[in-house]
Amino acid sequence: MDQDDLDYRQQLARRLLSQGIGPNDLDNRAAPLTRDALAAAPRLAIAFPDGTRPTPVPITPVPALDAPLPAADVVVVTWTVDETTALSDVMTPGITRDHWIRYAHHYADYLPKIRPGAPARAAQRLGSYCLTTIGTKRVLCFKSELHLNQDGVVHPPLGAPGNATLPVKDLFHQIIDETGASLVITTGTAGAVYSGQDLGDVVVTRGARFRVQQEFRNAPFRDQRYRSDWEVPTTHFHAAIEIMRGFKAQVAQPDFGPPTASYRPAEATLPTPRPSNPDIRLDGRDMPAFHPILTTDYFEFGTSSNHLDHAGCAVEMGDAVLGLAVQERAADGRSAPRWLVIRNCSDPQINGALRDTPAKQSVQAMWAVYFYTGFGYWTTVNSALATWAVIAGL
């Protein structure tokens, strides 16, 4: 892929990551958490096993915008509007993302590292959060306004291009310092890389790898791998899968045909894909141990011809930063929590026989964007359920 195509894919990534941002998302006064809001029925009717239902914890009075984060056993970090909506519906039922507490502690220190036009500048904060409990665990759900693909100020060392600022790494350090969490989970959408991965499947991995070719192509962490060596509890995976499959009609791939009748005579019926039957795929059990999530600095997706499955279990745009931050903490003698990546396949492996260049005319990218934008919420419900399952099993 040439530089023009990479530039286009970078801008495409930024548009997709900003999708759905509205006035409420830019308001640093969270919507009032009224008695009626708390009493409202959850959007998703989920029958959690006894003793494991996520129960949100309202904080009163509401902390100031520049207050530090509260203590938590587990932190769950997500990124986009669809992802946050799904995570709140599963993990903080009754408290929507509009009610999450806004967070801007030390925000001014981050500003020089955030490019003009980035979402964190528009929102004038670092994120928003809500506390919840699962069993005995106190869980902080956090929506980050910072992102590897959104913020970078190009800052070439000694005039060499291919590096930029990475403020989301500093945010991970700050989250860990303030919460004291012993486990940090990143979750949200990803592109499938295996042909057998269904739309809505969830990968759970203790590995991450940078696959950067754009603004971070000369960064010292390029191609670096990270791993968090601990045993992931699977006690509640079966329950999570049963709940996920109750929503499988929402992640069914549509029937597709040629875009115009000029390709061949119109057919009475359209080709039908195999049914989606969402599952949880765990590293060390359903794929090689520590098979990494692939973190890119542009919009990349798995195809039937690019063999990304050889390199990792799915492709997304940020998780390896957590591995990098935890590695730095361990090297410096600071507290280094366990970490985990839980990502849902919001777009299936794309047909590699379709045209891919130039990028602006890529049929492959068109379909990847179609799936990502159309199925982001419902597929993320699945990764939120897998996140619940891991925490419930701790």
Secondary structure, 3 states (H helix, E strand, C coil): CCHHHHHHHHHHHHHHHCCCCCHHHHCCCCCCCCHHHHHCCCCCCCCCCCCCCCEEECCCCCCCCCCCCCCCCEEEEECCHHHHHHHHHHHCCCCCHHHCEEECCCHHHHHHHCCCCCHHHHHCCCEEEEEEEECCEEEEEEEECCCHHHHCCECCHHHCCCCECCHHHHHHHHHHHHHCCCEEEEEEEEEECCCCCCCCCEEEECEEEECCCCCCCCCCCCCCEEECCCCCCCCCHHHHHHHHHCCHHHHCCCCCCCCCHHHCCCCCCCCCCCCCCCCEEEECCCECCCCCEEECCCCCCCECCCCHHHCCCEEECCCHHHHHHHHHHHHHCCCCCEEEEEEEEEECCECCCCCCCCHHHCHHHHHHHHHHHHHHHHHHHHHHHHHHHHHHCC
